[in-house]
Amino acid sequence: MRFIRIIFILIFLIMALLSCAPFVLPEKELSVSFLDVGQGDSFYIVSPTGREVLIDGGKDGKVLTKIRELKPFWDTRFDIIIATHADLDHIGGLFSVFNRYSADIILLSQGKSKTSFDESLAMFVEKQKKEDSAEVFLAEEGMEFDLGGGARLMILSPRKTLSSDDTNDYSAIALLTYKDSSFLFMGDAPHSIEREIIQKYSLENITVLKAGHHGSRTSTGAAFLSEIKPRYVVISSGKENTYGHPHAEVLSLLENFKTKVLRTDEEGTITFTVSEDGRVTALK
């Protein structure tokens, strides 16, 4: 009887592992999740070959719950973690992330905040560098990462020569491409930075735009939208936040452009997949 019980336990364990097989043996598709972390940004990317990228971590430890919903519990590593800029609602949750996960590559912002959050994060990252051999860089335009299977991630901004007192100007703007699809992550970049990148890069027909600054009127301008013509716009903001994000002007502008708008404060975590044949699916 004891032998039979052991057999049943082994069968149960094998079935449990097989139920997680889609995570362990990823299909040839790209997955991009806009995590519902309240008033803040956090995005989880899994490439067709299983390479994982985390962009920002929201403002607190809520990000861990969201990551655990998508990432197997035994997988404690990311290929790349990016802190777009030094604002708390983007890097606050990364303290919890670095207590649980390690990374091969870490990108930090060139800009410095008026608080000590970015200095504290740098200390956490230094620990990763020493204990887990993480490679640490300051994000700047021109950086490019091969995520495997044809997926690529490129940093479009900030430029190395940027000098500004506004941390939002230093937002690491990332362009993710796979097949004919593209995802543009704007951090909190304002209109002035939007104008810079559309002058430097050809960004027509973006599949998914992560609206800058949580849908604030300081970002996602008409000229920018006219140039990139996004199919979807995702706004990452918290329910009934004190900033009034997303602002009515931005929502009205997006309606005029006939762009499909998805909001984490209404939908929760939003996941897009791009199949091997290039088909884009939005899952809520």
C-alpha positions as CSV (number, residue, x, y, z in Angstrom):
1,M,0.0,0.0,0.0
2,R,2.9,2.4,0.8
3,F,4.4,1.7,-2.6
4,I,1.0,2.4,-4.3
5,R,0.7,5.7,-2.4
6,I,4.2,6.7,-3.6
7,I,3.2,5.9,-7.2
8,F,0.1,8.0,-6.9
9,I,2.1,10.9,-5.4
10,L,4.6,10.7,-8.3
11,I,1.8,10.7,-10.8
12,F,0.3,13.7,-9.2
13,L,3.6,15.6,-9.2
14,I,4.2,14.7,-12.9
15,M,0.7,15.9,-13.8
16,A,1.3,19.2,-11.9
17,L,4.6,19.8,-13.8
18,L,2.9,19.0,-17.1
19,S,0.2,21.6,-16.3
20,C,2.9,24.2,-16.1
21,A,4.6,23.0,-19.4
22,P,3.5,26.0,-21.5
23,F,5.7,28.1,-19.2
24,V,8.6,25.8,-19.2
25,L,8.5,25.0,-22.9
26,P,7.3,28.2,-24.5
27,E,5.6,28.1,-27.8
28,K,7.0,30.2,-30.7
29,E,5.1,33.3,-29.7
30,L,5.8,36.6,-28.1
31,S,4.0,37.5,-24.9
32,V,3.8,41.0,-23.5
33,S,1.9,41.6,-20.2
34,F,1.0,45.1,-18.9
35,L,0.8,44.3,-15.2
36,D,-2.0,45.8,-13.0
37,V,0.2,47.3,-10.3
38,G,-2.0,50.3,-9.5
39,Q,-0.7,53.8,-10.1
40,G,2.6,52.8,-11.8
41,D,4.2,50.9,-14.6
42,S,5.4,47.3,-14.9
43,F,5.6,45.1,-18.0
44,Y,6.6,41.5,-18.4
45,I,7.9,40.2,-21.7
46,V,8.5,36.6,-22.7
47,S,10.2,36.1,-26.1
48,P,9.5,33.2,-28.5
49,T,12.6,31.4,-27.1
50,G,11.6,32.0,-23.4
51,R,13.9,35.0,-22.6
52,E,12.2,37.2,-20.0
53,V,12.3,41.0,-19.6
54,L,10.8,43.1,-16.8
55,I,10.4,46.8,-17.5
56,D,9.8,48.7,-14.2
57,G,8.2,47.4,-11.0
58,G,5.4,49.7,-10.0
59,K,5.6,51.5,-6.7
60,D,5.5,48.6,-4.2
61,G,5.6,44.9,-3.6
62,K,2.3,44.3,-5.5
63,V,4.3,43.6,-8.5
64,L,5.5,40.3,-7.0
65,T,1.9,39.0,-6.9
66,K,1.4,39.9,-10.5
67,I,4.7,38.3,-11.6
68,R,3.9,35.1,-9.8
69,E,0.6,34.8,-11.7
70,L,2.6,34.5,-14.9
71,K,6.0,33.2,-14.0
72,P,6.7,29.7,-12.6
73,F,7.6,29.8,-8.9
74,W,10.9,27.9,-9.5
75,D,12.1,30.5,-12.1
76,T,13.9,33.1,-10.1
77,R,15.8,34.9,-12.9
78,F,15.1,37.5,-15.6
79,D,17.3,37.9,-18.6
80,I,16.9,41.7,-18.5
81,I,15.4,44.1,-15.9
82,I,15.0,47.8,-16.9
83,A,14.3,50.7,-14.5
84,T,13.1,53.3,-17.0
85,H,13.6,56.3,-14.6
86,A,13.9,57.2,-11.0
87,D,10.3,57.9,-10.0
88,L,8.9,55.8,-7.2
89,D,5.9,54.5,-9.2
90,H,8.3,52.9,-11.6
91,I,11.2,51.6,-9.3
92,G,9.6,51.2,-5.9
93,G,8.5,47.6,-6.6
94,L,12.0,46.7,-7.9
95,F,13.3,46.5,-4.4
96,S,10.9,43.5,-3.8
97,V,11.8,42.1,-7.2
98,F,15.5,42.1,-6.5
99,N,14.9,40.4,-3.1
100,R,13.2,37.5,-5.0
101,Y,14.8,37.5,-8.5
102,S,18.1,38.0,-10.1
103,A,18.9,39.2,-13.6
104,D,21.6,38.8,-16.3
105,I,21.4,42.4,-17.4
106,I,20.1,45.4,-15.5
107,L,19.5,48.8,-17.1
108,L,19.3,51.9,-14.8
109,S,18.3,55.5,-15.6
110,Q,20.9,58.2,-16.2
111,G,18.7,60.7,-14.3
112,K,18.8,61.3,-10.6
113,S,15.7,61.9,-8.5
114,K,15.4,64.4,-5.7
115,T,14.8,61.5,-3.3
116,S,17.1,58.7,-2.3
117,F,15.1,56.0,-4.1
118,D,17.4,55.7,-7.0
119,E,20.5,55.6,-4.8
120,S,18.9,52.8,-2.7
121,L,18.1,50.9,-5.9
122,A,21.7,51.3,-7.1
123,M,22.8,49.6,-3.8
124,F,20.4,46.6,-4.5
125,V,21.8,46.4,-8.0
126,E,25.4,46.5,-6.8
127,K,24.5,43.4,-4.7
128,Q,23.2,41.7,-7.8
129,K,26.4,42.6,-9.6
130,K,28.6,41.1,-6.9
131,E,26.6,38.0,-6.0
132,D,25.0,37.0,-9.3
133,S,27.4,38.5,-11.9
134,A,24.7,40.8,-13.3
135,E,25.9,43.2,-16.0
136,V,24.8,46.7,-15.2
137,F,24.5,49.6,-17.7
138,L,22.9,53.1,-17.9
139,A,20.2,53.0,-20.4
140,E,20.9,55.1,-23.5
141,E,19.7,55.3,-27.1
142,G,21.2,52.7,-29.5
143,M,21.3,49.8,-27.1
144,E,19.9,46.7,-28.7
145,F,19.1,43.2,-27.3
146,D,18.4,40.0,-29.2
147,L,15.6,38.2,-27.3
148,G,15.7,35.2,-29.6
149,G,13.3,33.8,-32.2
150,G,13.4,37.1,-34.1
151,A,12.3,39.3,-31.2
152,R,14.5,42.4,-30.5
153,L,14.4,45.1,-27.9
154,M,16.0,48.5,-28.7
155,I,16.4,51.6,-26.5
156,L,15.4,54.8,-28.4
157,S,16.1,57.3,-25.6
158,P,17.6,59.0,-23.6
159,R,20.6,60.3,-25.6
160,K,23.9,60.2,-23.8
161,T,24.3,64.0,-23.9
162,L,20.9,64.7,-22.3
163,S,21.0,67.3,-19.5
164,S,17.7,67.9,-17.6
165,D,16.3,68.4,-14.1
166,D,13.2,66.4,-15.0
167,T,13.5,62.6,-14.3
168,N,10.8,62.0,-16.9
169,D,13.1,63.3,-19.7
170,Y,15.4,60.4,-18.9
171,S,12.8,57.7,-19.4
172,A,14.3,54.7,-21.1
173,I,12.0,54.4,-24.1
174,A,12.0,50.8,-25.4
175,L,10.9,49.5,-28.8
176,L,10.1,45.7,-28.9
177,T,9.7,44.2,-32.4
178,Y,8.6,40.7,-33.5
179,K,7.4,39.7,-36.9
180,D,5.5,42.7,-38.2
181,S,4.4,43.8,-34.7
182,S,5.9,46.5,-32.5
183,F,5.5,47.6,-28.9
184,L,6.6,51.0,-27.8
185,F,7.1,51.7,-24.1
186,M,7.3,55.4,-23.4
187,G,8.0,55.5,-19.6
188,D,6.9,59.0,-18.5
189,A,8.5,60.8,-21.5
190,P,6.9,64.2,-22.2
191,H,6.0,65.8,-25.6
192,S,9.5,67.2,-26.1
193,I,11.0,63.7,-26.0
194,E,8.2,62.3,-28.2
195,R,9.2,64.9,-30.8
196,E,12.8,63.9,-30.6
197,I,12.2,60.2,-31.3
198,I,9.9,60.7,-34.2
199,Q,12.5,62.9,-35.8
200,K,15.2,60.2,-35.3
201,Y,13.3,57.0,-36.0
202,S,10.7,55.6,-38.4
203,L,7.9,54.5,-36.1
204,E,4.9,54.2,-38.3
205,N,2.1,51.7,-37.5
206,I,3.1,50.8,-34.0
207,T,1.0,47.8,-32.9
208,V,0.8,48.7,-29.2
209,L,1.8,52.0,-27.5
210,K,2.2,52.2,-23.8
211,A,1.0,55.7,-23.2
212,G,3.5,58.0,-21.6
213,H,3.1,59.1,-18.0
214,H,0.0,57.0,-17.3
215,G,-2.2,59.0,-19.7
216,S,-1.1,62.4,-18.5
217,R,-1.7,65.5,-20.7
218,T,2.1,66.0,-20.7
219,S,2.5,63.0,-23.0
220,T,0.9,61.3,-26.0
221,G,0.6,64.4,-28.2
222,A,-1.3,64.7,-31.5
223,A,1.8,65.0,-33.6
224,F,3.3,61.9,-32.0
225,L,0.1,59.9,-32.6
226,S,-0.1,61.1,-36.2
227,E,3.4,59.8,-36.8
228,I,3.2,56.4,-35.1
229,K,-0.4,55.5,-35.8
230,P,-0.8,53.0,-32.9
231,R,-3.4,50.2,-33.3
232,Y,-3.7,49.8,-29.5
233,V,-2.9,52.2,-26.7
234,V,-2.4,50.8,-23.2
235,I,-2.7,53.2,-20.2
236,S,-1.2,51.9,-17.0
237,S,-2.8,53.8,-14.1
238,G,-4.5,53.1,-10.7
239,K,-8.2,53.2,-9.9
240,E,-9.3,56.7,-8.7
241,N,-5.7,57.9,-8.5
242,T,-5.1,61.4,-7.1
243,Y,-3.5,62.6,-10.4
244,G,-6.6,62.2,-12.4
245,H,-4.9,59.8,-14.9
246,P,-5.7,59.3,-17.6
247,H,-6.6,62.9,-18.4
248,A,-9.7,63.6,-20.4
249,E,-7.8,65.5,-23.1
250,V,-5.7,62.4,-23.9
251,L,-8.7,60.1,-24.0
252,S,-10.5,62.5,-26.3
253,L,-7.5,62.7,-28.5
254,L,-7.2,58.9,-28.7
255,E,-10.9,58.7,-29.6
256,N,-10.4,61.1,-32.4
257,F,-7.6,58.9,-33.7
258,K,-9.9,55.9,-33.5
259,T,-7.3,54.0,-31.5
260,K,-8.3,51.0,-29.3
261,V,-7.6,52.0,-25.7
262,L,-7.1,49.5,-22.9
263,R,-6.6,50.5,-19.3
264,T,-5.1,48.5,-16.4
265,D,-7.4,50.4,-13.9
266,E,-10.4,49.0,-15.8
267,E,-9.2,45.7,-17.3
268,G,-6.5,44.6,-14.8
269,T,-3.5,43.0,-16.3
270,I,-3.5,43.1,-20.1
271,T,-1.6,40.5,-22.1
272,F,-0.8,40.6,-25.8
273,T,0.5,37.6,-27.7
274,V,2.1,37.5,-31.2
275,S,2.0,34.1,-32.8
276,E,4.7,32.7,-35.1
277,D,2.6,33.6,-38.1
278,G,2.3,37.2,-36.8
279,R,-1.2,37.2,-35.5
280,V,-1.8,39.6,-32.6
281,T,-4.2,38.7,-29.8
282,A,-5.2,40.9,-26.8
283,L,-6.1,39.0,-23.7
284,K,-7.7,40.7,-20.6
